Amino acid sequence: MRYVSTRGRAPELGFDDVLLAGLATDGGLYLPATWPQFSAAEIRALAGLDYAALAERIMAPFMQGSVLAPHLGAICREAYGRFSHPAVAPLRHLAPNEWIMELFSGPTLAFKDFALQVVGLMFERLLAVRGSHITIVGATSGDTGSAAIEATRGRKGIDICILHPAGRTSDVQRRQMTTVDAPNVHNIALEGTFDDCQNIVKALFADQRFREEANLSAVNSINWARIMAQVVYYFWAAINLGAPDRTVAFVVPTGNFGNVFAGYVASRMGLPVAKFVVGSNTNDILTRYFETGSMTAAGVVPTLSPSMDIQISSNFERLLFDMGGRDAAAVDRAMAQFKQSGAYAVEPKHHQAMTALFTGRRLDDAGTLKVIGDVFRATGELIDPHTAVGIAAMRAVEIPCDVPRVALATAHPAKFPDAVEKATGRRPGLPPALANLFSLPERFTKLPNDLDQVKRFLKDTVIS
Ligand SMILES: *Cc1c(COP(=O)(O)O)cnc(C)c1O
């Protein structure tokens, strides 16, 4: 399989190079040159497979020609074998025609484990084949850092350094990173904000010499392999609810647009999907876009669902490219305009095509608490604030009553105990695997908000 950049000025690459590159050299994102197709009969034949076996079947066409292709089955079994629920992505009935797909039985209790557990193993194997070493550097405000650390801890050929803003993450989220005891894991508590962390990471990548010296790599959600792994659970849910002979709707609490874009990929591969409903918190750039056709950034407001406190949904660029007739020059112009003015408009016919398949709904913090409370009183289930934003969106849109709706539960409620307790009076407990999180020693290095000191730290710890 060949991959092309959304901006059209980077070389076409195969899967292995796309995995390691992350971002294309022209600033664009990689997409497969063509979408693999599954006919209705082929989808029907996938029923009954367990999650790891389904993952292998769905991902295989994207990895044709990869040195990892012969190892894909083993990688899927190892990655999903680490999930605590035997179904991996269990579906629970919430109300008539409403389902929740729980995506939080991975090691760090958020859906990011579905992709990062696979990607960590792929990195390790590929680096072994190539005999090389990488340093993964990233900034996190929450779930990505811990999921990336958990996916790469102890893996050969990889060092990982995650910057978090000192004193500004939740205790659970910070401890999930800082209590990991592995020699290749390095945590920096930066005296600054999340934006300061991200600016330092960007500056490290922009320094060509340092980038090559340290062999820097990223695992943020613009990496194609993460999208690819997330396609699987859309097939999983739909097949379990009767696809291809029944059409389903998906509801996705959204930040960077990575998760819901994976659903779009599933639909392009032949899965019948009636609608994608995007849930936004107060940071509602996507909901406003679907309403107006104009993508207009606004300031980020902190909310109870911090993993969606984002004003630039990077993966939307992939949708713009694919639904805009794969016109890379037009994407390039839109992105340049967005960078310069903070806004761009999508051609009406393309916007119309998008709104036939996607719609968005927003929910503020008061509404989020109300939904968590309502669901608890109606069903006895505790849900996290991100999931609550999705459930509100699911109930706000009109979908034909013969179409089952699946709301993606993206995090375990115990990751956000304060909000859940405030809404329900119940404090969710951590699952057994994480029960000792608050008794383990923390390991991190506190550094001032200073690029040179971060570089020195990396030189001393990983480039030697
Ligand atoms: C990352 C995250 C999201 C947002 O997902 P995107 O792929 O960025 O749209 C939603 N909920 C939780 C819990 C997350 O960790």
The ligand as an ORCA input file, in Angstrom:
! r2SCAN-3c Opt
* xyz 0 1
  C      -8.138     11.926     23.196
  C      -9.497     11.820     23.795
  C     -10.647     12.287     23.125
  C     -10.575     12.987     21.779
  O     -10.244     12.119     20.740
  P      -9.777     12.692     19.318
  O      -9.286     11.516     18.561
  O      -8.681     13.681     19.625
  O     -10.946     13.343     18.684
  C     -11.890     12.095     23.718
  N     -11.994     11.509     24.939
  C     -10.924     11.066     25.616
  C     -11.111     10.455     26.949
  C      -9.634     11.196     25.072
  O      -8.563     10.759     25.766
*
